[in-house]
Amino acid sequence: MATYVILSQLSPDAFDDPKDFKKMAKTVADKIRKECKGVVWKQSYALLGRFDVVDIVEAADVREVERAALIIRAYGHASTETMPATPWNAFIEGL
């Protein structure tokens, strides 16, 4: 399986109260679990900077990751950047 990084930037009008973010995050996670069965969530982090969230996922099919990113955009009211990630040792060995 390949590893992907999904960087998300929440829309300023995504929610009115920060407490509402929990509900929105659960909705997004449930939708991805249901519709993107080939995506394995490895880790998520809250960020301070240009992006608000980084998700590390694995999938055998990039189309599953694309679908997950679109769900984040639609239901999470966010813009995303998605990129493949190569484990450091595999990268170095390939040089």
C-alpha positions in Angstrom: 0.0 0.0 0.0 1.1 3.5 -0.7 1.2 6.3 1.8 -0.4 9.7 1.2 -0.5 13.0 3.1 -3.7 15.0 3.0 -3.3 18.6 4.1 -6.5 20.5 4.9 -7.3 24.1 5.4 -10.7 24.8 7.0 -12.9 27.4 5.5 -13.4 30.4 7.8 -17.1 29.8 7.7 -16.8 26.0 8.3 -18.4 26.3 11.8 -19.6 29.0 14.1 -18.4 27.5 17.4 -15.1 25.6 17.7 -17.1 22.9 19.6 -19.0 22.3 16.4 -15.8 21.0 14.8 -16.0 17.7 16.7 -19.4 17.0 15.1 -18.1 17.9 11.6 -14.9 15.8 12.0 -17.0 12.8 13.1 -19.3 13.3 10.1 -16.3 13.4 7.7 -14.6 10.3 9.3 -17.9 8.3 9.2 -18.4 9.2 5.6 -14.9 8.2 4.6 -15.1 4.9 6.5 -18.3 4.1 4.7 -17.3 5.2 1.2 -13.5 4.7 1.1 -13.0 1.2 2.5 -9.6 0.9 0.9 -8.2 3.9 2.8 -6.5 3.1 6.1 -6.1 6.1 8.4 -2.7 6.0 10.1 -2.6 9.3 12.0 -4.1 12.8 12.1 -2.5 16.0 13.5 -3.8 19.5 14.2 -1.4 22.1 12.8 -0.6 25.7 13.5 0.2 27.3 10.2 -1.1 27.5 6.6 -2.9 24.2 7.1 -5.2 23.2 10.0 -5.0 19.4 9.7 -2.7 16.8 8.3 -3.9 13.2 7.8 -1.6 10.3 7.0 -3.3 7.5 5.1 -2.5 4.4 3.2 -4.3 3.0 0.2 -3.6 0.6 -2.7 -5.7 2.7 -5.0 -5.1 6.4 -5.4 -8.7 6.9 -6.5 -9.8 6.0 -2.9 -7.6 8.7 -1.5 -9.0 11.2 -4.1 -12.5 10.3 -3.0 -11.5 10.8 0.7 -10.0 14.2 -0.1 -13.2 15.2 -1.9 -15.3 14.1 1.1 -13.0 16.3 3.3 -13.6 19.2 1.0 -17.4 18.8 0.8 -18.3 17.7 4.3 -15.4 19.3 6.1 -15.7 22.6 4.4 -12.0 22.6 3.6 -9.5 22.9 0.8 -7.0 20.1 0.5 -3.6 19.2 -0.9 -2.9 15.5 -1.3 0.5 14.1 -2.1 2.2 10.7 -2.1 4.8 10.1 0.7 7.7 7.8 0.4 9.2 6.3 3.6 12.7 7.9 4.1 14.6 4.6 4.0 12.9 3.5 0.8 13.7 6.9 -0.7 17.4 6.7 0.2 17.7 3.1 -1.0 16.2 4.2 -4.4 18.9 6.7 -5.0 
